[in-house]
Amino acid sequence: MTENECEQATDAVQRLVQQELDRTVALLIDVGGETADEDDDALVLYGRLPTGPRPDRVQFRTDRLSAVPAVLAGAEVTDLGNGLSAVRWQ
């Protein structure tokens, strides 16, 4: 996908997440597809950082950030102002 196509797809999924925010755990954005599925589960379900590559960006419900303190270590967190916060690692 081109960068523009990735942005359009991400925007579409974000709109869906906003409609289902009460049922959302996290939105993982892994453009390169390098993060293993089991690492994704460990990250969003159990609050453990992947041992290998990390997603490009993860959006957690802002009210759930306190449940994943290990994930936030060394991360840049941005409040998106819509009930979600974006988490990126350097």
N, C-alpha and C positions, 0 to 999 in steps of 0.2 A: 504494500500500500504506500501511496505517497504520503508526505507529511500532512498535506491538506486532507486527504482521505482519513488519516488517523485522527485528526482533530474533529472531523465531522462525525466519525463513529463514536469518539469519546463524548462529544457533546450530546449525541442522541442517547447514549447510555446514562449520562449524568441526568438528563431530563427524566428518564425512567426511574432512576434512583430517587430523585426528588419526590416523585409520586408515591414511592414505596419506602420512604425513609424509615418508617417504623419497623420494617422487615429487613432492612439493609444492615449487614455487618460491615462491609467495606467494598470499595471499588478499586480493583488492582489494574494499573495501567502498565503493561509490560510490552512495549512496542516491539522490542527485539525478540520476545518470546523465549528468553533465556532462563527464566525462573521455573524450576521444576514444580509440578502440581503439588507434590507433598510439602514443598517449602512454602507455597502459597497458603496451604491449610495451616501449617505451623504458625505462619505470620498472623493471619486474620482470626483464626479460631483459638490459638493458644498463646499468642503474644510473644512468639520466639522469632528472632531474626533468622532468615535463611543462612545456611552455612556456605552456600555458593552465591551466584548472582542474585541481586535483589531487583524487584520490579522498578521501573523508572519512577513510578509515583503510586502512592496508595492514598485513597481518600477514606478516612474513618469518620463515622458519626462523631461529632465533637464531644457529645456526652459520653462516649466510650473510651476516650483517650486515656483516662485514668486507669482503665483496665489493662492497658498494654504499655507499662512504663519501660520495659526492656526494649521495645520497638522504637521508642523515642530517643534512646541514647545515641547521641551523635547525629540526630536527624534535624532537618529544618522543617518546622511545622508552621503552616499558614492557615489561619482561619478564613474559610471561604465565605463566611457570613450567611450560609444557607443551611446550617445544621451539619455541615461537613467541614473537615479540616484536611488539608493536603499534607502528606508526609513524604519527604525526599531525603535520600542519603547522599553524602558527598562521595 
